């Protein structure tokens, strides 16, 4: 199984499907914020580079603050359950 399929299954399992979509016709299946062509990975790239969420939202106005909040909340929940 490739990583995109694995991410889709995880998204379904943790409730991300209202916030993230992985559709081959949109960015070749790369998980994107729903209703946009903005890959979720870009948010984490910005965070890794110490940019603020506000800066990310300024750069990608099609992504809402609520979408970012939901993605970060769910990813925190998933990672805290792993340890």
C-alpha positions, 0 to 999 in steps of 0.5 A: 500500500502506498503512503497516500492510501495509508494517509486516506485510511488514517484520515477516515479513521480519525475524522479528518475527512471533513477537513482533508481530502485525498482525491486522485483528480486533485493534486494526484491524491496528495492530501489537501485541505478540503475545498482547496488545492493546498496540500496539508504537508505545506502547513507542517513545512511552514511550522517546521520553518517557524512560520506562524499559522497566521502567516500560513493563512495569509499565504493560502487564503483558501484555507480557513483557520478552522481547517488548520485548527482541526488538522492540528487538533486531530494530529495532536490527538493521534500522536499523543495516543501513539506513545 
